[in-house]
Amino acid sequence: MSATTATATTAAASLAHKLLALSATSDRNPGSALMDSGDAVEDILSDGEHDHDDDEQSLLQFADMHLSQKSLYVNQSDAQAQKLATLLTSRIAQGQGETVLEIGVEDDGTSMNLTKTEYDEALKNLKKSAASIKCDVTVLHERRALMLQMSNNLAATTSSADAENAVPATVDSQVTKNADKSHNVPFTSSAATVVDASANLKEGAFYYAHVLIRKKPGQVEDITELRIAVVGNVDAGKSTLLGVLTKNVLDDGRGKARINLFRHKHELETGRTSSVGLEIMGFTSTGDVVTSELVHGPTGSKQKLTWDDVTSSASKVISFFDLAGHEKYLKTTVFGMTGCSPDFVMLMIGANAGIIGMTKEHLGLALALNVPVYICITKIDMCPPNVLESTIKQLTKILKSSGCRKIPMFIKTVGDVLVTAGNFVSERVCPIFQISNLTGEGLDLLKLFLNVLRSNSMGHYNPSAPVEYQITDTFSVPGVGTVVNGTLVNGVVHVGDNLLIGPDSNGNFTPTIVKSIQRKRVNVPLASAGQSASFALKKIKRSNIRKGMVMLSKAADAKAYFEFEAEILVLYHSTTISTKYQAMLHCGGVRQTAKIVGMDQGVLRTGDRALVQFRFMRNPEYLKIGTRLLFREGRTKGVGKVVRLGPKDNQEASK
């Protein structure tokens, strides 16, 4: 690790200290079987993803947030201006179209001591360099810190590192203005620490700011996209929150906000989601929210926007998958979690109901699939304070248990949002928002969080590899023909490409041609790895396609298997598991009943690990070594990963 990286900023060090403190005081909670088996699940599924060096690296991200020397910003030469533009280009590429920087702090965490004049010049030069690479700069949070002369009693309790005092922030972003106003709490971070209000302040002030740098709107195929799965127990307010976020309207307490999200008549009648719903919201290059219902000015006039309008105005799009909360729709929810490849999971908890029903099951699914989770506690407007406190205590206990090992971070200020969003990819941090869909309390902080949240999918998708596209839904569109929807895992697909689709019931793949491609209902010439897209296909009937199929390039290894071997962990089973045991198996987009035809032990019980041979009951499926899987019989029974493909007597070597 380089010396620069090894030296964290004060903010990162503070967060690391909190992580260690919470880890040391974490208490055990039985939770669900999945969360109680956290260590074993991590051993099986990690593939080296969770060693301490990786956690440390993620905590030191804020060392990279500062583009080092003061000379890059102030009294620039032409060479320094070019260097700043080059550094911004690199950071934008790493952040997949956006990045957040902190002006006023060096790489080693020391202050640049920017005066007001120097700060204005630094911001001006940053905007100039960003404009040269077709990016916009938005000040997310601006603050002023005063030099501090501490009294004796204050010095006894305050370290020398806390020698600055925060004052209320001046904020350019409307979102953060509202957030600060609603919470009435000044922002604090590495450059500004709140101390005793009676402290004597010297004259002189230094300026700091978090700024968002994002590409200006270009082609739809270049838009930054985040996929978020929305889960939680029935009646937790999932569809209502999505209605509030994506339609830009508050709820009336009787289901007004959610009504446009439902797809079926029985959903309207019962108010319960039974299918995977999809909604989007966008953010412009300056951080403004773009939704399908736009409110204009003080008159409050509303304009309906199509998805085409949203994507043409936005530089970043959030795709929400509204999943079912009722237990009888768990099959659909698990498919949404595994097949739709979400970048993050938003877990909804009703403040009045607490952690009940499927809440632990859904949290366990996110842990098993290694998807970062943030939590929204809803209905705080109707919840008595003592009930809300009880819900928070229960949630904190579960998150800190040995099975979860999450660090709960309650978001109350803009500073909390910026620090937590920057460190969220560590997967140890779990942001918690307290919101009301009726009054709008807490929604500004949630929107800001979504605005600055970055994808953690870098390296998961490979554009240069042979094409692999997972099908999650199929349609028959009049005048167009067969259309498939899903996620492009590897490669790049252009209009007119010849691909293979399958496997069918015999394990064969059928040639097809891509007639057209759409992203967010907008025609595009190509789709790249990591993107969700819909393809219109030639020479194939919808009746010949099912969920779980894949589309591959002819250069790919297009093989389907009835049998495979997996390393599994049994999370919970009331009796024993032996050969001929059948369960519903989920593996990526694959969703099919499978039977155990062999194992390296006689019987399996709760907590056992084993190598098991599975056989699909209906069709052969396309699988890859290393793919994560879970199997369930009602609720989740076990998790694991694929280690070999094919029958036991003719298996391929592990890779």
N, C-alpha and C positions, 0 to 999 in steps of 0.2 A: 504494500500500500504506500503510495507516495506521501511525502511530507505534507503537501497541500491537502490531500484528501484526509490524511490522518488528523488534521486539525479542524475540528468541527466548530461551527459558530455557536454562540451562547444559546441560541434557540434550540439547536439540535442537541446540545449537551443537556439543556434543561429537560427536553423530552426524554432523552436517554435515562436521565436520573429518575424521571417519573416511571419509566418502564421498569427499571430495576426495583424501585420502591414498591410498586404494585405487585410485581412478580414475587417479591419476598413475603408480601402479606396476603397473597391469594389463598382463598379457602376453598375447600372441596364442596361441590354440590353434586348430588346424584345426576340431575339433568336427564337427558335422554341417553340411551345406550351408546349412540354415536359420539356424543360429546364426552362421555365417561371414558371412551376408548381412544382419546386424543393421541397419546403417545404411540400406540400401536398403529393407528391409522396413518400417522405421519411417517412411521418407519416404512410402511408398505408403499405409500403414495408419493413420498417426497422426491425420490430420484435425485437426492442431494440438493433440493431446492431450499431447504430451511436451515442450512448450517449458520453458525453464529457470525461468520464473516459476511454473509449476505445480509443478515439483519443489521449488522453494524454499518454496512455500506448504505443500506436504505435509510438509516437514521442520519447519515451524513450528507443527505441530498442537499441540504441548505448550504453546504460548502460550495456546491456547484451553482447555487442560485445567484451568487455574487460574481459578476464578471470582473473580478479582481481590481486592478490598479485604478486609483483615482485619476490617473493621467489619461485613461481611456475616455473619461467623461468630461474632464475640465481641461481647458487650455489645449485642446486637441490640435495635433498636427495632421496633415493629410494621411500620413502612414498610420497614425493611431485611429483615425476615422475609418480607414479601410480595415484595420484589424478588428475594430468593434463590429463592423458589418459582417466580417467573416465569422466571428464568434457567434453573432446572432443567427447567422445562417445555419451553423452547426447545431446550436441549441434548438432552433425551430425544427430541424430535421429529426433530432432525437425525440422531440416532443410531439412528432407527427402533426406539425402545423401550428404549434403554439408553445409558449413557455412563460413562466413567471419568474421575474428577477426582483432582487431587492437592491435598490440604490442606496448608497450611503454606508455600506459595510464591506470591508475587504474580505478576501478569501479566508484569512486566518481569524475572522470574527471581530477584528478591531474596527473602530469607527473611522470613516473617511473624514469626519469632522467637516461636513459640507455646510457652509453658510448659506443663507437664503439666496444670495447671488450665485454662488457656485452650484447650488441645487437646481436653480432655474436653468443655468447653462447646461448642466448634466442632462436634465430632462429634455432640453431642446436638442442637444446633440444625439441623444438616444432616439428621439423621434425622427431626426434626419436620417440616421443610419437605418432605422427600421423602414422608412419610406423608400429607401434605395433598394430594398429587397421585397417591396410590395407588402409590407406589414403595417398594421396599426398598433399604436401604443395607448393603453388605457391605464390610468392611475387607479389601482384598486383601493389603496389606502395610503394616505400621506400623513406623516406625523412629525412633531417637533419635540426634541429632547433638550432639556436644560442641564447645564453642569451643576453638580450638587456639592454643597458643603455640609457634611453631616454633623449633628451634635454628638456628644459623647455617648449618650444612652442609645442613640440610633446606630452608631458605629458598632456597638456591642452586638447588635442583632442583624446587621446588614453587611454582607461581604463587600469587598472593594469592587467586585464586578457589578454591583448594583448601584453604581455611582451616577445614575441618570434617572430622570423623572419624566413620566409620560404626561402629556396634556391632551385634552380632547382633540380628536383628529379632524383634519379638514379633508373631506373625501370628495373626489370628482364623480365617482360612480353613483348613480341614483339608487342602485340596489343597496350599496353599502351605507349610503346616507340613511335609508329607511331602517336598515339593520341596526345601526348605532342608535337611532332615535328610539326604536322600540325597546331596546335593552338598556339604554342609558348607562352603558359601561364603556370607559375609554379602552382603546386598543393597547395591548402591551406585547412586546416581542423582544428579540435579542438586543435591539438598540434602545429600548425604552422600558424600564422596569419601575413599577409603582412602589413607592416607599411612603414613609410617614408624611402626612400632609403638613405637619408642623416643621418640616425640614427647611433650612435656610437655603435659598437658591441664589447662585451667582448670576450675574448677567452673562448673556451669550447663549445662543441656541444653535443646535445642529439639526439637520433635516434628513429624513429617511422616507422611503416609499417602497411599497410593493407595486410592481407594474406588470400588466399582462401584455404580451406581445403575440399577436396572432395574424396569420395570413389573411389578406383581403379575399372576399368571395371570388372564386374562379369557376372552374368547371365543376359540375356536380360530382364527377368521379373522383375529384380531389378533396372533397369535404371530409373533415375529421368526424368520425362517428364513434360514439360510445353506446354499448348495449347494456341495459340495466334490467335485470329480472326483479319484478316486484312481488314479494311473497309475504305471508303472514296468515294468521288464523282468520276464519270467516268473520265478517263484520268488524275487521280492524280498520277499515277505511282505505283499502288499496285503490279501488276504482275511483273513489271520491277524490283522493289526493291527485291521481293522474288527471282527472277531469279539471281540477283546479289549476294544475301546472300547465297542461297542454291547451286548455281553452281560455285561460286567463280570466277566470271568474271564480268568485268565492261560492261556497256551498250555502244552501239555505237551511240545512239541518234535516231536510226531507229527501235528499237524493238528487237534487237538481244538477249537481256538477257531474255525476257519474252517468247520467242517462244516455249521453251520446256515445259512450264507450261500449255499451252492450251490443252483442251481435245477434242474440236470439230472443224470441218472445218470452221464454220462460225466465231469462235473465232479468228482463224488465219487470216481470211480475214478482219475482222473489228478491231481486236486488243482489243476487249472488252470481259471480262469474263462474262459468263452467267450461270455457274454452280459452285459448291463448289469445289475448287481445294485444294489439300493437298500436301505439301512439307515439308521436314525435314532438319534440320542441327544439327550437334552434337558438343559437346565439350568434350575433353578428361579430365582425372582427373587433368591434369596440366593446363587446360584452353585453349589448342590449338583447333582451329576450324577444324571440320571434315565435309566436304560437299561431294555431289555426284560427284563432279569434283575436283580432288586433283591436285594441282600444285607442282611439285618437283623442289626444289633448284634453282640455278641461271640459269639453262638451260631453265626453264619454260615449261618442258615437262608435259603433262597432262595425268591423269589416271582416267577413268570412274569407279566410285564406285557404287555398288548396295546398297540398303537400308540395306541389311544384313551386308555389309562391314562397313557402317556408324555406325550401332548400336553395332557391335562387337568391334569397336574401341572407342566408346564414353561412358562416364559415365553419360552424361546428353544429352537429345534430346529435341529440340524445334520443335513442330509441328505447322506449319502455315496453317490456313484455309483461302485460297484466295477467298474472297466473292465479289459478283458483285457490281459495283458502279452505274449502270444505274437504273433509277427509275422503269422501266418495269420489272426488276428482283428483286424488293424489297422482294417479297415473298420468294425467294431463300435465300436472305441475312438474313432476319429475322429468317428463319429456321436454318441457320448456327449459328446465335448468340444464339438461344435458345436451339437447339437440340444437338450441338456439345460441350456444356459445356466448353467454353473457360475460361482460368484462367485470361487472360488479353486481351485487345483490342488495336490494333495498328491502329490509325486513321491517314490516309494519306491526306495531303493538298498540292496542287500544289502552289508553291510560286508565280508563275505568274498569276494564276487564282484566288487565295484567297478562302474564304469560300463561296462556291456557291453550288447550286444543292442539293444533298443528304447529304452534310457534316453535317449539323445540325441535320438531321434526324438520321444519324448513331450515332452521339454523344449522342443524346437523347435516342436511344436504349440502349447504354451502361449504361447510367445513370439509366434507368428504370430497367435494369437487374442487377444493382449494380456490374458491372464488372469494375475493375480499367483500366484506359485509359492512354496510352502515345501517343504522337503525333510526326509524322515525317513530316517536311516541305521539300518537294522535289523540284528538278529542280532549285536549287539556282544558278547553273552555268549559266543559261540563263535568270535569272531574274534581271532587273535593281534594284539598291539599294533602290530607292524610293518606288518601287512596293513591294519589300520584306518587307520594314519597314511598309508599309500600311497593309500588310497581318498579320504581327506580332501584330500590334496594334489592329486590328480587332479580332484576335484570343484571345489575352489577355483580351480584354473587355468581350468577351463571357464567357471565363473560370471563370472570377471573378464575373460574374453576380450572382444575388441572386438565379437563377435557377440552375446553375452549382455548384457554391461555390468551385471551384477548385483553387489550388495554382499553377500557372504556374512557372516551374523551367526550365530555358533555360540551356541546357547542353553544356558547352564549354571546360571543363577540365576533367581530370580523377577523380579529387576530387569530382566534381559535380556528376559524375556517381556513385561513391561509396556511397556517402551520400544519394543520391536520391533513389538508388536501395534498400538501407537498410530501407528506410522509405516509400517505395511505397505502402506497404500493408495497410497504413492508408487510402488509397483511396482519400484523400484530395489533395495529391501532384500529379501534372500532369507534368511529364518530357516532354520536347520539344527538339527534335533533328533537326538540319538543315543539310541536306545531299544533295549530288549530286551523282546520279548513273552513271554519265558520267566520272567525275574526281575522284570519290571515297572520296571526302571531307566529313568528319563526320561519315563515315562508321565504322572506328575503334572504336569510342566511342559507337556507337550503338551495335557493336559486344561485346564489353566489358560489356555493360549494360545487354545484353541477357545472357552473361556468368555468371554474379553474381546475376541475378534476381532470386528470390526465389518464390516458389508457395505459394499462399494464401489459398490453399484448405484444409489445416489442419483442421480437425473437420467437413468438409462438407461431407466426405465419411466415411463409417463405415464398415470395413472388417468383423466384427463379426456379422453383421446383416444378415437377409435372403437375398439371391441374388436378385438384381434388375438391369437389363441391358437394356438401352435405345437403340433402333435400329434407326440408322440414314441413313443407306443405305443397299441395298440388291444386291446380284450378283448370277449368275449361272455359275460356273466354270467347264469346261469339265474335267471329271475324278475325280472331287471332289464332285460336287453337289451344293446344296444351301449354300450360305455363307452370313452372316450378319455382318455388321460393326456398331460400336457404342461405347458407354461409359458405363463402369461398375460403377454404382452409389453406390451399397452396396454389401457386401459379397465377397466371393472368388470362382472362377469357375475353376474346374480341368477338364482335358480331361476325357471323359466318364461320366460326371455328367448328371443326368436326370433332365430336367427343363421343365417348362411350357412356351409356347409362345402364345401371343395373345394381345388383344382380336380380334376375327374375327367379321364379320358383325352381328353375333348373340350375341356377348359378351362372347363367350366361349374361353377357353384356351386349346391348344393342346399339349400333351406330346412330347418331342423331346430329343435327346441325342447329346451331344457335341462330335463330332468326332475328331476335332483338334482345336488348338488355335494359332493365330498368333498375334504378336505385331510388327508393322513396317515391315511386310512381313517376319518375322522370326518366326519359330515354337517355341512355349514355352509350358511348361507343365501346366501352370496355369496363371490366370489373377486376379488381386486384385482390390479392390475398388479404384476408382479414375483414373484408367488406361483406355486408349483406346485400343480396341482389336477387332479382327475378329474371328468369330466362324463358323466352318463348321458343318452343322447340318444333322442328320439322319432323315429319314422318314417324310420329309416335302418338299413341292414344293415351288419354289420361287413365283409362282402365288398366293399362299396363304399368303404371307407375304407382308407387306407394311411399309413404314416409319411411325414412331410414335408408333409402337408396342413395347412391352416389353417382356423380358424373366425373369421369376421369379422362385425361388425355390418352391418346393411343400409346404414348411412351410409358405410361404408368403400368404397374403390375396389377392388371385387372383380374383378380382372383377372389372367389367367394368360398367361404368355409362353413361347413356344418358344425365342426368341432374345433375347439381351441382349449388351451390351458391357461389358467389364471392363478395368481397368488392372491388369496382372499383372507379377510378377517371377518369372523362372525361377530356381529355386534350384539345381537340378542336373538335367542330362540328358546322357546319354553321347554322343548325336549332336546332331541339330538337330530343331527343332519347326517344322512348317509347316502350311498349311491341310490339313484332313481328319485332323489328329491327334486321337485320342480319348483321354479320361482320365476317371476317376471324379471327379466334382465334388461338393464338400460346401459348402453355403451355408446356414447356420442349420440348420433341420430337413431341408432338401432334400438328397437323396443319390441322384444319378442320373448315368449316363454322358452326357457332352457331347462334341460335336465342334467343332473350330475351323473356322469357315466363312469367316473373313476376319481380316486383321491389317494393321497399318500398316507392317509390315516384311516382307521376303521370307521370312527364316527367323529363328528364335530359338535362341540357345545359352545355356549356363549363365551367369547373371548379367545377362541382357538384360531390359529392361523394354519393354513395348509395350501398345498398345490392341488388344484381341482381341475378335472376335465369336464367341460360343459359341452352339451350338444343341443343345438337349436331344434325345436319341435316342428317348425313349419318350413321355413326357407333358409337357405344358406345366406350368410351376410358378409359384407366387406368389412374387415377389421384390420387394425394395425397393432403391431407389438408396442407396448407401453401405454396404450389407451386405457383410461380409467373406466371402471365399471362399478355399478352397484346392482344388487339384486334384492328383491323384496317379495314378501308374501303378505299383502296388506301394507303394513309399514315396513320401513327399511330393515332388512335382515343382515346385510353385509356389504362390504366394499372391497375393492381390489384393483388389479391391473392385469392386462393381457401380457403373458410372457412367451407363449408359443402358439403357433397356428397350425391347424390340421390335426388329423387323428394321432393318437399317441405313438403308434408304431411307424408313423411317417411324418414326424413333425420337423418343422424348420428350426434351425438353430436360433437361439436367442440373439438378439441384436443389441 
